[in-house]
Amino acid sequence: MNVLSRRHPASPALSDSELTHLAQSALTWNCELFPSGVRASAAAGWLTLSGEVLWNYQRRDAAECMRYLPGLVGVSNDITLRPACPAGARLKDAP
């Protein structure tokens, strides 16, 4: 779990539902992410990102685009990487 903590001194206090809505909007505007692949939820100003992406840069980008949301206390990045091969798949023997 990666954690990003940053408090903006002049940030207005937002409710958790407002922060969640802003985070979901930021995720939909990020063209590197699949809109349904990452979800955000907030509790006491702390944002938790969850879901699956294909590449690690997408995971980092999701957390980075949250950095400047007003009222954000921190981000827990619980996004996982989708395996490239399905579980139980094996490579065939080369001829």
mmCIF file of the C-alpha atoms, coordinates in Angstrom:
data_MODEL
# 
_entry.id   MODEL 
# 
loop_
_atom_site.group_PDB 
_atom_site.id 
_atom_site.type_symbol 
_atom_site.label_atom_id 
_atom_site.label_alt_id 
_atom_site.label_comp_id 
_atom_site.label_asym_id 
_atom_site.label_entity_id 
_atom_site.label_seq_id 
_atom_site.pdbx_PDB_ins_code 
_atom_site.Cartn_x 
_atom_site.Cartn_y 
_atom_site.Cartn_z 
_atom_site.occupancy 
_atom_site.B_iso_or_equiv 
_atom_site.pdbx_formal_charge 
_atom_site.auth_seq_id 
_atom_site.auth_comp_id 
_atom_site.auth_asym_id 
_atom_site.auth_atom_id 
_atom_site.pdbx_PDB_model_num 
ATOM 1  C CA . MET A 1 1  ? 0.000   0.000   0.000   1.00 0.00 ? 1  MET A CA 1 
ATOM 2  C CA . ASN A 1 2  ? 1.398   3.365   -1.013  1.00 0.00 ? 2  ASN A CA 1 
ATOM 3  C CA . VAL A 1 3  ? 0.386   6.358   1.045   1.00 0.00 ? 3  VAL A CA 1 
ATOM 4  C CA . LEU A 1 4  ? 0.506   9.968   -0.060  1.00 0.00 ? 4  LEU A CA 1 
ATOM 5  C CA . SER A 1 5  ? -0.141  12.492  2.677   1.00 0.00 ? 5  SER A CA 1 
ATOM 6  C CA . ARG A 1 6  ? -0.365  16.178  1.975   1.00 0.00 ? 6  ARG A CA 1 
ATOM 7  C CA . ARG A 1 7  ? -2.385  18.802  3.767   1.00 0.00 ? 7  ARG A CA 1 
ATOM 8  C CA . HIS A 1 8  ? -3.138  22.060  1.996   1.00 0.00 ? 8  HIS A CA 1 
ATOM 9  C CA . PRO A 1 9  ? -3.092  24.862  4.588   1.00 0.00 ? 9  PRO A CA 1 
ATOM 10 C CA . ALA A 1 10 ? -5.846  26.935  2.984   1.00 0.00 ? 10 ALA A CA 1 
ATOM 11 C CA . SER A 1 11 ? -8.022  24.036  1.789   1.00 0.00 ? 11 SER A CA 1 
ATOM 12 C CA . PRO A 1 12 ? -11.704 24.213  2.620   1.00 0.00 ? 12 PRO A CA 1 
ATOM 13 C CA . ALA A 1 13 ? -13.200 21.310  4.525   1.00 0.00 ? 13 ALA A CA 1 
ATOM 14 C CA . LEU A 1 14 ? -15.241 19.055  2.260   1.00 0.00 ? 14 LEU A CA 1 
ATOM 15 C CA . SER A 1 15 ? -17.559 16.252  3.236   1.00 0.00 ? 15 SER A CA 1 
ATOM 16 C CA . ASP A 1 16 ? -16.414 12.732  2.453   1.00 0.00 ? 16 ASP A CA 1 
ATOM 17 C CA . SER A 1 17 ? -19.081 12.385  -0.238  1.00 0.00 ? 17 SER A CA 1 
ATOM 18 C CA . GLU A 1 18 ? -17.915 15.619  -1.910  1.00 0.00 ? 18 GLU A CA 1 
ATOM 19 C CA . LEU A 1 19 ? -14.299 14.452  -1.799  1.00 0.00 ? 19 LEU A CA 1 
ATOM 20 C CA . THR A 1 20 ? -15.282 11.062  -3.240  1.00 0.00 ? 20 THR A CA 1 
ATOM 21 C CA . HIS A 1 21 ? -17.195 12.787  -6.038  1.00 0.00 ? 21 HIS A CA 1 
ATOM 22 C CA . LEU A 1 22 ? -14.224 15.042  -6.878  1.00 0.00 ? 22 LEU A CA 1 
ATOM 23 C CA . ALA A 1 23 ? -11.875 12.039  -6.868  1.00 0.00 ? 23 ALA A CA 1 
ATOM 24 C CA . GLN A 1 24 ? -14.135 10.023  -9.189  1.00 0.00 ? 24 GLN A CA 1 
ATOM 25 C CA . SER A 1 25 ? -14.337 13.023  -11.523 1.00 0.00 ? 25 SER A CA 1 
ATOM 26 C CA . ALA A 1 26 ? -10.541 13.334  -11.557 1.00 0.00 ? 26 ALA A CA 1 
ATOM 27 C CA . LEU A 1 27 ? -10.260 9.623   -12.402 1.00 0.00 ? 27 LEU A CA 1 
ATOM 28 C CA . THR A 1 28 ? -12.663 9.917   -15.341 1.00 0.00 ? 28 THR A CA 1 
ATOM 29 C CA . TRP A 1 29 ? -10.648 12.829  -16.750 1.00 0.00 ? 29 TRP A CA 1 
ATOM 30 C CA . ASN A 1 30 ? -7.415  10.820  -16.581 1.00 0.00 ? 30 ASN A CA 1 
ATOM 31 C CA . CYS A 1 31 ? -7.167  9.284   -20.065 1.00 0.00 ? 31 CYS A CA 1 
ATOM 32 C CA . GLU A 1 32 ? -4.586  6.715   -18.891 1.00 0.00 ? 32 GLU A CA 1 
ATOM 33 C CA . LEU A 1 33 ? -7.115  4.919   -16.681 1.00 0.00 ? 33 LEU A CA 1 
ATOM 34 C CA . PHE A 1 34 ? -10.134 2.824   -17.431 1.00 0.00 ? 34 PHE A CA 1 
ATOM 35 C CA . PRO A 1 35 ? -13.043 4.676   -15.795 1.00 0.00 ? 35 PRO A CA 1 
ATOM 36 C CA . SER A 1 36 ? -14.507 1.522   -14.272 1.00 0.00 ? 36 SER A CA 1 
ATOM 37 C CA . GLY A 1 37 ? -11.127 0.091   -13.260 1.00 0.00 ? 37 GLY A CA 1 
ATOM 38 C CA . VAL A 1 38 ? -10.429 2.388   -10.293 1.00 0.00 ? 38 VAL A CA 1 
ATOM 39 C CA . ARG A 1 39 ? -12.745 3.463   -7.485  1.00 0.00 ? 39 ARG A CA 1 
ATOM 40 C CA . ALA A 1 40 ? -12.323 6.106   -4.806  1.00 0.00 ? 40 ALA A CA 1 
ATOM 41 C CA . SER A 1 41 ? -13.823 6.366   -1.342  1.00 0.00 ? 41 SER A CA 1 
ATOM 42 C CA . ALA A 1 42 ? -13.193 8.910   1.407   1.00 0.00 ? 42 ALA A CA 1 
ATOM 43 C CA . ALA A 1 43 ? -13.302 8.755   5.194   1.00 0.00 ? 43 ALA A CA 1 
ATOM 44 C CA . ALA A 1 44 ? -12.360 11.748  7.349   1.00 0.00 ? 44 ALA A CA 1 
ATOM 45 C CA . GLY A 1 45 ? -10.603 13.402  4.402   1.00 0.00 ? 45 GLY A CA 1 
ATOM 46 C CA . TRP A 1 46 ? -8.493  10.312  3.714   1.00 0.00 ? 46 TRP A CA 1 
ATOM 47 C CA . LEU A 1 47 ? -8.994  8.900   0.221   1.00 0.00 ? 47 LEU A CA 1 
ATOM 48 C CA . THR A 1 48 ? -8.662  5.199   -0.603  1.00 0.00 ? 48 THR A CA 1 
ATOM 49 C CA . LEU A 1 49 ? -8.169  4.134   -4.219  1.00 0.00 ? 49 LEU A CA 1 
ATOM 50 C CA . SER A 1 50 ? -8.997  0.557   -5.154  1.00 0.00 ? 50 SER A CA 1 
ATOM 51 C CA . GLY A 1 51 ? -9.460  -1.543  -8.267  1.00 0.00 ? 51 GLY A CA 1 
ATOM 52 C CA . GLU A 1 52 ? -7.247  -3.038  -10.968 1.00 0.00 ? 52 GLU A CA 1 
ATOM 53 C CA . VAL A 1 53 ? -5.102  -1.585  -13.727 1.00 0.00 ? 53 VAL A CA 1 
ATOM 54 C CA . LEU A 1 54 ? -2.814  -3.149  -16.322 1.00 0.00 ? 54 LEU A CA 1 
ATOM 55 C CA . TRP A 1 55 ? 0.353   -1.137  -15.693 1.00 0.00 ? 55 TRP A CA 1 
ATOM 56 C CA . ASN A 1 56 ? 2.132   0.301   -12.662 1.00 0.00 ? 56 ASN A CA 1 
ATOM 57 C CA . TYR A 1 57 ? 2.325   3.795   -14.215 1.00 0.00 ? 57 TYR A CA 1 
ATOM 58 C CA . GLN A 1 58 ? -1.502  3.840   -14.226 1.00 0.00 ? 58 GLN A CA 1 
ATOM 59 C CA . ARG A 1 59 ? -1.478  3.020   -10.525 1.00 0.00 ? 59 ARG A CA 1 
ATOM 60 C CA . ARG A 1 60 ? 0.944   5.891   -9.819  1.00 0.00 ? 60 ARG A CA 1 
ATOM 61 C CA . ASP A 1 61 ? -0.973  8.319   -12.053 1.00 0.00 ? 61 ASP A CA 1 
ATOM 62 C CA . ALA A 1 62 ? -4.224  7.616   -10.218 1.00 0.00 ? 62 ALA A CA 1 
ATOM 63 C CA . ALA A 1 63 ? -2.672  8.605   -6.887  1.00 0.00 ? 63 ALA A CA 1 
ATOM 64 C CA . GLU A 1 64 ? -0.841  11.602  -8.346  1.00 0.00 ? 64 GLU A CA 1 
ATOM 65 C CA . CYS A 1 65 ? -3.990  13.113  -9.866  1.00 0.00 ? 65 CYS A CA 1 
ATOM 66 C CA . MET A 1 66 ? -5.523  13.194  -6.358  1.00 0.00 ? 66 MET A CA 1 
ATOM 67 C CA . ARG A 1 67 ? -2.687  15.280  -4.927  1.00 0.00 ? 67 ARG A CA 1 
ATOM 68 C CA . TYR A 1 68 ? -4.307  18.702  -5.339  1.00 0.00 ? 68 TYR A CA 1 
ATOM 69 C CA . LEU A 1 69 ? -7.899  17.936  -4.401  1.00 0.00 ? 69 LEU A CA 1 
ATOM 70 C CA . PRO A 1 70 ? -9.123  20.491  -1.860  1.00 0.00 ? 70 PRO A CA 1 
ATOM 71 C CA . GLY A 1 71 ? -9.499  19.201  1.690   1.00 0.00 ? 71 GLY A CA 1 
ATOM 72 C CA . LEU A 1 72 ? -7.518  16.024  1.047   1.00 0.00 ? 72 LEU A CA 1 
ATOM 73 C CA . VAL A 1 73 ? -5.658  14.664  4.072   1.00 0.00 ? 73 VAL A CA 1 
ATOM 74 C CA . GLY A 1 74 ? -3.980  11.723  2.321   1.00 0.00 ? 74 GLY A CA 1 
ATOM 75 C CA . VAL A 1 75 ? -4.301  8.887   -0.171  1.00 0.00 ? 75 VAL A CA 1 
ATOM 76 C CA . SER A 1 76 ? -4.038  5.133   0.330   1.00 0.00 ? 76 SER A CA 1 
ATOM 77 C CA . ASN A 1 77 ? -3.270  3.505   -2.998  1.00 0.00 ? 77 ASN A CA 1 
ATOM 78 C CA . ASP A 1 78 ? -4.748  -0.003  -2.828  1.00 0.00 ? 78 ASP A CA 1 
ATOM 79 C CA . ILE A 1 79 ? -4.914  -0.392  -6.620  1.00 0.00 ? 79 ILE A CA 1 
ATOM 80 C CA . THR A 1 80 ? -3.617  -3.757  -7.780  1.00 0.00 ? 80 THR A CA 1 
ATOM 81 C CA . LEU A 1 81 ? -2.038  -4.797  -11.055 1.00 0.00 ? 81 LEU A CA 1 
ATOM 82 C CA . ARG A 1 82 ? -3.999  -7.171  -13.250 1.00 0.00 ? 82 ARG A CA 1 
ATOM 83 C CA . PRO A 1 83 ? -1.935  -10.268 -14.048 1.00 0.00 ? 83 PRO A CA 1 
ATOM 84 C CA . ALA A 1 84 ? -0.731  -10.470 -17.642 1.00 0.00 ? 84 ALA A CA 1 
ATOM 85 C CA . CYS A 1 85 ? -1.580  -14.186 -17.833 1.00 0.00 ? 85 CYS A CA 1 
ATOM 86 C CA . PRO A 1 86 ? -4.751  -15.722 -16.431 1.00 0.00 ? 86 PRO A CA 1 
ATOM 87 C CA . ALA A 1 87 ? -4.347  -17.792 -13.276 1.00 0.00 ? 87 ALA A CA 1 
ATOM 88 C CA . GLY A 1 88 ? -3.405  -21.360 -14.063 1.00 0.00 ? 88 GLY A CA 1 
ATOM 89 C CA . ALA A 1 89 ? -2.176  -20.556 -17.570 1.00 0.00 ? 89 ALA A CA 1 
ATOM 90 C CA . ARG A 1 90 ? 1.015   -22.286 -18.636 1.00 0.00 ? 90 ARG A CA 1 
ATOM 91 C CA . LEU A 1 91 ? 3.464   -21.603 -21.408 1.00 0.00 ? 91 LEU A CA 1 
ATOM 92 C CA . LYS A 1 92 ? 3.471   -24.303 -24.063 1.00 0.00 ? 92 LYS A CA 1 
ATOM 93 C CA . ASP A 1 93 ? 6.671   -26.158 -24.718 1.00 0.00 ? 93 ASP A CA 1 
ATOM 94 C CA . ALA A 1 94 ? 8.711   -24.750 -27.571 1.00 0.00 ? 94 ALA A CA 1 
ATOM 95 C CA . PRO A 1 95 ? 9.178   -27.101 -30.555 1.00 0.00 ? 95 PRO A CA 1 
# 
